[in-house]
């Protein structure tokens, strides 16, 4: 196969995309660490994992910011639905007593 090397600009852009993707992974990791802390607090205070009012507020916030940034609102909402679902799962798991 006769592949030409990519122009340096393309390589730089790809490297930047990779950096940004890794930042997303790191931010998600940090977010889920905060979720773990929140889960402990909710358990200690007998609070429900789900908070529909908070989720509705966040959905509106994310949609507004997505529009301001020129992003596809439905994409951003689907992304955060997955993140929130994962957060709920983690909180539910934290509620269950661990077996010895």
Secondary structure as GFF3:
##gff-version 3
##sequence-region A 1 100
A	DSSP	alpha_helix	8	44	.	.	.	ID=ss1
A	DSSP	alpha_helix	52	68	.	.	.	ID=ss2
A	DSSP	alpha_helix	73	95	.	.	.	ID=ss3
###
